[in-house]
Amino acid sequence: MKAVQIAEYGGPSVLQVVDVGWPSVHDGKVFVEVHAASLNPFDTMVREGHLKDAIPLQLPVTLGGDIAGVVVEVGTGVTNVSVGDKVYGQANVVAGNSGAFAEFTVTAASQVAAMPDNLDFEQAASLPLVGVSALQALTRHIDLAAGQKICINGGAGGIGAVAVQLAKHIGAYVAATATGDDIDFVKQLGADEVIDYKQQHFADILQNYDAFFDTVGGDDFGRAYSILHQDGVAVSMVAEPDEAEARQRGVVALRQSTAVTTNMLGQLAKLVEDDVVTTHVGKVFPLVQAQEAFQARESGSVSGKVVLAIKS
Ligand SMILES: NC(=O)c1ccc[n+]([C@@H]2O[C@H](COP(=O)([O-])OP(=O)(O)OC[C@H]3O[C@@H](n4cnc5c(N)ncnc54)[C@H](OP(=O)(O)O)[C@@H]3O)[C@@H](O)[C@H]2O)c1
């Protein structure tokens, strides 16, 4: 079968489409025919070797996390999905799976669920990591409630776009950051107020907010504490909190580590089926053009998720 692998760390040119052996199914795992997979910033970090000390990998490995496809075989003890089910979820090698960017993958049953029945495979593959990240932040860490005010930094990104829709569904007042054509896109998603981050800094404008959700990192996360009231919550997907500063200001600050689980994927699927969350696929490439797909994502030229179509 064909897979997109790296045998060394580096830029998009290290991505090779190669023929590899079939992965084998073990207890608690599912064998999935991958119809589509999507790219995330994490895949670039793995490819570039940023995680090689924290998570040593035996190269070559198949890249990729997000998948949508059809279950072909289930290992012993698997009860949440069956052969023939259309599923979506994660199949990352860093979590001990066989990798997403391949014609077939073996992944933990606990990292897949039935995909939303109103999406095609390409749309479903665009959602697992970004959708669960937004859902986990807003419902588990921030516990956002109707009438509260939240600022979402990076409202047009994969995670930010889902977070804006979820926050509006919960009934919050939503300010978000974006620039250029993305400003209208984020307004269409439901944001009450969009701040052009190239013109103004949110910390100079917003006050007395209940929550801040950061998908950008850098200095923005530290500056966010100043827009929160006492006991406000700041969650970043990227930056570590400044504990001392947070304590001094009386706010809660944390960096989230997303856990893509059957339970969270199931909640996300329901939100998609209820038309609360839509996904925005920006560009689709065939598997053999994985290098071009990564270049497109990393150049910032594509608005929306970049997807690999694997089975036509
Ligand atoms: N901790 C975890 O478990 C975890 C899980 C998933 C993702 N992440 C991380 O979360 C981050 C976001 O992921 P993603 O998939 O949403 O990425 P993404 O789709 O690339 O979105 C990032 C967004 O940030 C915007 N942006 C860049 N600089 C900005 C600024 N100064 N102010 C406001 N917005 C700005 C970008 O807009 P432009 O197009 O204008 O640049 C883009 O829309 C990544 O760093 C990823 O690695 C962490």
The ligand as an SDF file (V2000), in Angstrom:
LIG
                    3D

 48 52  0  0  0  0  0  0  0  0999 V2000
   -1.6650   21.5550   22.6110 N   0  0  0  0  0  0  0  0  0  0  0  0
   -2.3060   20.7320   21.7930 C   0  0  0  0  0  0  0  0  0  0  0  0
   -2.7160   19.6270   22.1660 O   0  0  0  0  0  0  0  0  0  0  0  0
   -2.6010   21.1980   20.3900 C   0  0  0  0  0  0  0  0  0  0  0  0
   -3.5490   20.4890   19.6050 C   0  0  0  0  0  0  0  0  0  0  0  0
   -3.8490   20.9920   18.3400 C   0  0  0  0  0  0  0  0  0  0  0  0
   -3.2130   22.1500   17.8790 C   0  0  0  0  0  0  0  0  0  0  0  0
   -2.2950   22.7750   18.6710 N   0  0  0  0  0  0  0  0  0  0  0  0
   -1.6480   24.0120   18.1990 C   0  0  0  0  0  0  0  0  0  0  0  0
   -2.6460   25.0220   18.1160 O   0  0  0  0  0  0  0  0  0  0  0  0
   -2.2650   25.9930   17.1550 C   0  0  0  0  0  0  0  0  0  0  0  0
   -3.4460   26.3120   16.2410 C   0  0  0  0  0  0  0  0  0  0  0  0
   -3.7750   25.1650   15.4840 O   0  0  0  0  0  0  0  0  0  0  0  0
   -4.7080   25.3050   14.2010 P   0  0  0  0  0  0  0  0  0  0  0  0
   -4.8480   23.9400   13.6360 O   0  0  0  0  0  0  0  0  0  0  0  0
   -5.9270   26.0740   14.5190 O   0  0  0  0  0  0  0  0  0  0  0  0
   -3.7520   26.1900   13.2670 O   0  0  0  0  0  0  0  0  0  0  0  0
   -4.1220   27.0780   12.0030 P   0  0  0  0  0  0  0  0  0  0  0  0
   -5.2810   26.4880   11.2830 O   0  0  0  0  0  0  0  0  0  0  0  0
   -2.8380   27.2940   11.2870 O   0  0  0  0  0  0  0  0  0  0  0  0
   -4.6570   28.4510   12.6190 O   0  0  0  0  0  0  0  0  0  0  0  0
   -3.8420   29.4190   13.1840 C   0  0  0  0  0  0  0  0  0  0  0  0
   -4.5410   30.7590   12.9590 C   0  0  0  0  0  0  0  0  0  0  0  0
   -3.8460   31.7750   13.6980 O   0  0  0  0  0  0  0  0  0  0  0  0
   -3.8820   32.9600   12.9240 C   0  0  0  0  0  0  0  0  0  0  0  0
   -2.8690   33.8920   13.3780 N   0  0  0  0  0  0  0  0  0  0  0  0
   -1.5290   33.8950   13.1350 C   0  0  0  0  0  0  0  0  0  0  0  0
   -0.9410   34.9140   13.7780 N   0  0  0  0  0  0  0  0  0  0  0  0
   -1.9260   35.5690   14.4280 C   0  0  0  0  0  0  0  0  0  0  0  0
   -1.9650   36.7080   15.2950 C   0  0  0  0  0  0  0  0  0  0  0  0
   -0.8520   37.3760   15.6170 N   0  0  0  0  0  0  0  0  0  0  0  0
   -3.1450   37.1020   15.8080 N   0  0  0  0  0  0  0  0  0  0  0  0
   -4.2890   36.4310   15.5000 C   0  0  0  0  0  0  0  0  0  0  0  0
   -4.3310   35.3410   14.7030 N   0  0  0  0  0  0  0  0  0  0  0  0
   -3.1540   34.9290   14.1790 C   0  0  0  0  0  0  0  0  0  0  0  0
   -3.6700   32.4670   11.5020 C   0  0  0  0  0  0  0  0  0  0  0  0
   -4.1450   33.4460   10.6170 O   0  0  0  0  0  0  0  0  0  0  0  0
   -3.3100   34.0010    9.3550 P   0  0  0  0  0  0  0  0  0  0  0  0
   -3.7490   33.1450    8.2040 O   0  0  0  0  0  0  0  0  0  0  0  0
   -3.7750   35.4180    9.2820 O   0  0  0  0  0  0  0  0  0  0  0  0
   -1.8460   33.8620    9.6730 O   0  0  0  0  0  0  0  0  0  0  0  0
   -4.5490   31.2130   11.4960 C   0  0  0  0  0  0  0  0  0  0  0  0
   -5.8630   31.5230   11.1000 O   0  0  0  0  0  0  0  0  0  0  0  0
   -1.0540   25.4090   16.4290 C   0  0  0  0  0  0  0  0  0  0  0  0
    0.1270   26.0240   16.9310 O   0  0  0  0  0  0  0  0  0  0  0  0
   -1.0760   23.9360   16.8090 C   0  0  0  0  0  0  0  0  0  0  0  0
    0.2020   23.3420   16.7880 O   0  0  0  0  0  0  0  0  0  0  0  0
   -1.9880   22.3330   19.9010 C   0  0  0  0  0  0  0  0  0  0  0  0
  1  2  1  0
  2  3  2  0
  2  4  1  0
  4  5  1  0
  4 48  2  0
  5  6  2  0
  6  7  1  0
  7  8  2  0
  8  9  1  0
  8 48  1  0
  9 10  1  0
  9 46  1  0
 10 11  1  0
 11 12  1  0
 11 44  1  0
 12 13  1  0
 13 14  1  0
 14 15  2  0
 14 16  1  0
 14 17  1  0
 17 18  1  0
 18 19  2  0
 18 20  1  0
 18 21  1  0
 21 22  1  0
 22 23  1  0
 23 24  1  0
 23 42  1  0
 24 25  1  0
 25 26  1  0
 25 36  1  0
 26 27  1  0
 26 35  1  0
 27 28  2  0
 28 29  1  0
 29 30  1  0
 29 35  2  0
 30 31  1  0
 30 32  2  0
 32 33  1  0
 33 34  2  0
 34 35  1  0
 36 37  1  0
 36 42  1  0
 37 38  1  0
 38 39  2  0
 38 40  1  0
 38 41  1  0
 42 43  1  0
 44 45  1  0
 44 46  1  0
 46 47  1  0
M  CHG  2   8   1  16  -1
M  END
$$$$
